Amino acid sequence: MLVFAEFFRTPGDRGAGPTKEARQQVQTRLLNIAGQVRRELSAGLPVLWLVLAGLLSVVVWSSIDRETEPPVATAAADNPPGPWTVIGTELPDFAGIEDVSARKRAFFDFMRPIIKTENSRVFSERIRLQAMREYYEQHGSLSPRDRAWLTELAGRYEFEGFVLEHPSAWQDLLSRVDIVPTELALVQAANESAWGTSRFARLGNGIFGQWSYQKGSGIVPRRRADGASHEVASFATVNEAVSSYLHNLNTNLAYLKFRRLRSGMRSKGNPLEAYTLADGLLRYSERREDYVEDLRAMIRVNRHLLGPA
């Protein structure tokens, strides 16, 4: 395990070598990450990417034997591209696939790696946040750069008033910095975009039907009520649409129940279960209970298609 930490040190860091305390903390962190990786397998995240993200966090904290404050990862490593990264994705012509089963499979196979990519980005941030909390609990301090990263993260996840000294603040932030199970994201994408054939999906990559109140930022619904001002948000790529969807579920007050259900599963060491978490999406649609039941029915009916391609 120490080989990985030593490999990623810069030449100037290798002089003294790690102390016994450093070895113990690195080993403990690796074991924790290994356990988390095993739990995340059920969510369908890329195993290699999770391991790399975990090792990155270990590297960040493995130099604690130095007299200076612990370093942080470089800016480029804060949101590294995983092996699933898809750049400039364009939505295929799913309407041209006449066979319904073939269209479903094609849609899931197209969306799955993109969802895994964006989930992986969130998960790498979660790993780093967990490592930072553990270090703070042990040492009672963080470097200025770590504090700056933490402040930026809290702001990006729309968590106001984060206070280092409050244990509940760390937990509240962790409840936001988390993934959405691939199964759940897939069925929501299929439901909201009519399997990738809706006007919003075809013209603006609006896979998840997210509303925007910024004029000109999306596509005006043809049946929009008189006096309404919302548009269905458009995105340059499908990756951006998925990233926005994850951010929406992780920050919007409407999905507080979803985040609490997810945190409860985490605290018990259980895998994230899409069928149960669907209950936290009651306010995603005006159809409310009927919408949740639709998502659950789609999970049941399409379970054989939802797994890895």
N, C-alpha and C positions, 0 to 999 in steps of 0.2 A: 504493500500500500504506500509506503514512503517513497517508493520509486517514482510514482506519479507526482507527488508533491515536489520531489527534487528535480524531476524533469522540467517542470514548468517554472522553476525559479530562474531569475535572471542571473547571469554570470556573477554579478556583484553580490548576490545574496548567498552564494554557496560556500563562503569562506568558513564560517564557524560550524555549520551543520545544525540540524534540529536538536533541541534539548529533549530530555525524557518527557517533560510535560507536553511539549509540542507533539511528540510522537503519539502520546496517549490521546490528545485531543483530535488529532488527524484520524487516528484509528476509530475513535468513537464516532466521528462525523461520517466516515465512510460506511460504518455499520448502519448508522441511521439512514443514510441515503440508500443503501442497499435494500433496507426494509421498505422504504417508501417506493422505490422502483418496483418491487414485487407487487405492492398494493396497486400501483398505477397501471400494471399490465392489463387489468380488467377494464380499464378505461380506453384501451387501444392506443396509448401513446407509443411512439417509436422507441424501442428499448435502447438502441444505441444513442439516440439523442438525449434520453433521460440520464444515462450514465455519464455522458459528456457534460451535461448541465450540472450534475452532481459533483463531478470532479472539478469543474470550474469553481464551484462554491468552496470545495475543500482547499483548492489552491489559494483562494482569497484569504482563507483563515489559517493556512498552514505555516505562515511565516511569523507566528506569534512569539517565537523565541528571540526575535530581534529586539533591540532596545527601543526602537521607534514604535509608533502606534501601528496596528495592523493595517496592511494595504488593502485596497479594493481593486476589483477587476478594472481593466481599461474601459473606456467608453465604448469601444468597438465590441467588447465582450459582454456588455450589459444586455444586449438583445441580439445574440448571435444567430445567424441563419442556420436552421436545422437541416438535416438531410432531406426533409420533405418540402423545402422551400419551392414555391412556384411563383415565378415573376411574370407579371403582365398577363395573367390568365384571361382567356376569353371563353365565354359560355358556348358550348357546342349547341348544335341545332337538335335539341331533344324532341321537338315536335315532329321532326322528320323520321323518328323511330316509331314505326306503327305498332309493333308488338309491345304490349303494355309491360310484360315482365322484362323484356330486353331494355325498355326505356328506364324502368326503375333501377335495374342493375347498373346501367350506364351512368345514371345520375348519381347514385351512391358511390360508384367507383371514381367518378370525377371529383365529387365533393370531399370524400374521405381524407385524402392526403392533404388537402388545403386546411381542413379543420384540424388535422393533427399538427400541421405546421404552426398555426396560430395558437393552439393549445400549448404547444411546446414552448413558445415564447413566454406565455404567462407562467408556465410551470418553472422555467428557469428563474424568473423573478421570485417566485414563491420559495424556491430552494435557497436563494440568496437571502431572502428576508428571514427565513427560519434560522439560517446560520448566524445572521446578525443578532437575532433575538437571543440565541443561545450564548453568544459571546458577551452580550450586554448583561445577561443574567449572571454570568460568571465573573465579569470584571467591572461592571458598573459604569462603563464609559465606552464611547465610540469616537473614532477619529473625526475630524471636521469633514473629510470627504465622505465618510460613511453617513454622517448626519445629513449632508447635502443630498446624497442619493436617496435616503429615506424620506426626506422632505419632498423631493421631486416625485417619488413613487406615491406617497400619500396624496399629493396634489393631483396626480394623473388619475388616481382611483377615486377622486372626489371625496376624500376623507379629511374633513376639516378638524383642526384642533388636536392633531396627533401629539401625544405627550409621552416621551421616552419612559418616564418614571411610572406610568400607569400600565400594569400588566394587561388590563382589559383593552387598552388601545392597540397593543400588538395583536391580540386575538381578533379584534374587530377588523384590523387591516388585513390579516391573513384570511379572514372570511370573504374578503373581496378579491384578493390576489389568488385565484384558483381557476381550475379548468371547468369546462362544461363537458359532460360525457359525450363522446363521439356519437353514440346512438341517438341521444336527445337532439343534438345539433342537426344530425342528418334528417330526422323525421320533421323537425321544425322547418328546415330548408325546403323539404319536399312539400310540406303542407302550405307554406307561405308562397311558394313560387309555382305551384301546380307542376311539380317535377321539372322545374326549369323552363317552363313554357309561357309563364305569365308575361305581360307587356313590361312590367317593372323589371323582371329578370332579364329579358331579352334586350331591352333598350338601356338599362342602367345598372345591371348587375345587382338589382334589388332583391336578392335571394330571400331575405328574412322580412321583407315588408315593413321595414322600420320607417317611422314617420319623422319628418323634419319640418320645422316651422320657419326655416330660413328660405325666403323666396328665391327661387331659381336653383336650389340645391338638389332638386329631384324632379320627379314626374308627377304632374297633377292627376289625381284619380278622376276618371270620367264620371263617376257617381258621387263626387264630393258634395256634401250638403251645402246649401246656400249659407253663406256667411263663414264657412270653414276656411282655414288658411293653410292646412297641412299639405305637404307633398310626400311622396314616397321617395326616400333618399336614394340617390344614385352614387355609384362608386366606380373608380377607374378600373379596378380589378375585383375579382371574386375574393381574393385574399383580403382586400380592404373591407369588403362587406362582412366577412367572417370576423375579422378583428373588431369591427364596430359592434357586431352582435354580441361578442363575448364581453366587450366593455359595457354594453347596455345592461346585460344581466348582472354584471359584477358591481354596478354603481347605482342603477336606478332604484329609487325607493319602492317602486311598484314591485320589485322582485326581492324584497327583503326576506320574505318567507322562503323563497328558493335558496338564498344564501344561508339562512338558518338551518334548513334541512340538510344542505351540503355540509355545513360545519358540524352538525350532529353526527353525520356519517363519519367524518374525519376523526372526531373525538373518540368514537368507539372503535376506530381502526378498521372500519368497514369500507369496501369499495363503493365508489359513487354509483348509485343505481338510477338509471334513467327513468324507469317506470315510476318510481316514487318521487323523484325530483320534478316530474311533470306537474305535480300538484302545486308547485311553487310558481307556475306560469299562468295562474288564473287570470291575471290582469294583462296578459299579452294580447288578448283578443276581447272584443266586446261580447263574444259568445261565451266567455268565461268557462263554466263547468263543461259545456258541450265541447269547447275547444280542447280542454285538458283530456277529455275522454277520446276525442279524435286522435290526439297524439299517442295516447296509450294503445288505442286500437292499431295505429300504424306500427307501433313497436311490436305488438303481438303478431300481426299479420306478416310483417317484413323482417322478422328476426333472422331468418336464414340469409337475408341479403345484407344485413347491417354489419356483419363481421368483416375482418380484413379480406381484401381482394385476393 
